[in-house]
Amino acid sequence: MFSSPLSHAEILICGCIFCLVMALCIYLSNNFDSKRRKCLFCLQTFTSLLLLSSAIAVLFRGNPGVLNFLPHVWGAL
């Protein structure tokens, strides 16, 4: 789909930030009842967490070692 893992991770991180902003908007809004607002807030927060985890997995690419994903990121630049 993407030519480099860095661009793929960038798209995932942008989605993560978007979900966090939407979770904040849902939390601050008064348009929903409290039960529905809490459910939507949790849904957006967990979606953001999953997108961030996926971005980290793309950068890591299964190599063992502590912080071994950094050479792959710097090599893609």
Buried (B, 14 or more C-beta within 10 A) or exposed (E): EEEEBBEBBBBBBEBBEBBBEBBEEBEEEEEEEEEEBEEBBEBBBEBBEBBBEBBEBBBBEEEEEEEEBEEBBEEBE
